[in-house]
Amino acid sequence: MADVYRWHLAPEGLATRRQLRAMGLRPGGQDVAAEVHRPRRRRGPLVAYLYRIDHARPVRPMTPARAAALAAAMRARRTCPNCRADVGYCIPRSLGMCVPCHDTPHTWKDTTS
């Protein structure tokens, strides 16, 4: 069981994933060292997992293949499945298509047949 600390009371030498990334580090396969709980009024506490900084590893460098794969994934998120246009922003999952296609009546693909 990992140690549990209250918000802002975690000891030095521990960091969240975002804090590690800002330092150019990653957890590197280590287990969660501790948790920070931030209390909320009517719901359960917010939980952040902490990792030991001294066991963290450097972030892997971006290779050309990884950069190409990331670019392809982002292009797929920007491409409307209805009009096949790159709309320049990530398509909202709630709409499933670009805003102009969603706002235009009778342009949706019929998926019932």
Steps between C-alpha positions, in 0.01 A plus 500: 500500500640839398530780753218756496560871554268798515514770233829699506646278776689243292873475581776615265620250243152401375325632190193438285526391136450858383768628734738229381427590137573867572841385631559293186443172685254208496408243770692231313300199620522571871200440724304785657696618805225704665165670448389857565136551592333836451174512696180623337177599668231268369701238313794275556848648501702566188792257486840560341758224476858584589821342372854519635710750310824312564359187330360691200658460159554755222224546245563299186603721207256564218602291200390576143272193503334607826456854367337364182268274700398788726436724198285229338299453820436873533406525131245220553351690795463813281345322199120501485363152423204656320661750259858361519643851547782593739311760701801630695376400846436171678150374420286493817420141593156614614417609142693236307546741207607857437274781617386608149400141414320465832314829457394427141178294495483170309870463435556226756584156375216254544641225723170314547503320164 
